[in-house]
Amino acid sequence: MAKKDKTIEVTVNDIERNNQPIQQVFIGKQLIGEILPDQEKFKATMLTNQAQFFVHSQEEGLAMILQEYHLHK
């Protein structure tokens, strides 16, 4: 029996903290991670388990956060 697909709302908010741009990743109303610039790369951080990933772009950081979230959900 096939499972029915669920629609999940993913929101990315751009904020500034300490004069540094940050992208906050939300699933529904729950904040699950942040992406911030780190020299020439980006650091994607999961807020649930504090896992950190160093990636080349913000899009790659978003993909890593969503992968990690769904892996441990």
C-alpha positions in Angstrom: 0.0 0.0 0.0 1.5 3.3 -1.0 1.8 6.2 1.4 0.1 9.5 0.6 2.4 12.4 -0.1 2.4 15.1 2.6 2.8 18.8 1.8 5.4 20.4 4.0 5.9 24.1 4.3 9.5 25.2 4.2 10.3 28.9 4.8 13.7 30.7 4.6 13.9 34.0 6.4 16.8 36.4 5.8 17.9 38.2 9.0 21.0 40.1 10.2 22.8 39.2 13.5 25.9 41.1 14.5 26.1 42.8 11.1 26.2 39.3 9.4 23.5 38.0 7.1 21.9 34.8 8.2 19.3 32.5 6.6 16.9 30.8 9.0 15.2 27.6 7.8 11.7 26.8 9.2 9.5 23.8 8.7 6.1 25.1 9.5 6.7 27.4 12.5 9.7 25.3 13.8 13.2 26.7 13.3 15.4 23.8 12.3 18.6 25.4 11.1 20.7 28.4 10.0 23.0 29.2 7.2 25.7 31.8 7.6 28.7 32.9 5.6 32.1 31.6 6.8 34.9 33.3 4.8 34.5 32.0 1.2 32.1 29.1 2.1 28.9 28.8 4.1 28.2 27.1 7.4 24.9 25.2 7.8 23.9 24.5 11.4 21.2 22.2 12.6 19.6 23.6 15.8 18.3 20.3 17.1 21.6 18.4 17.4 24.1 21.3 16.6 25.5 19.4 13.6 27.5 21.7 11.3 28.2 21.4 7.6 30.6 23.5 5.5 29.2 24.0 2.0 30.0 26.0 -1.1 26.6 27.8 -1.5 23.5 28.8 0.4 21.4 26.4 -1.7 23.7 23.5 -0.8 23.4 24.5 2.9 19.6 24.5 2.6 19.7 21.0 1.0 21.9 19.7 3.8 19.7 21.0 6.5 16.6 19.5 4.9 18.3 16.2 4.3 19.6 16.0 7.9 16.1 17.0 9.3 14.3 14.3 7.3 17.0 11.7 8.1 16.4 12.1 11.8 12.7 12.8 11.8 
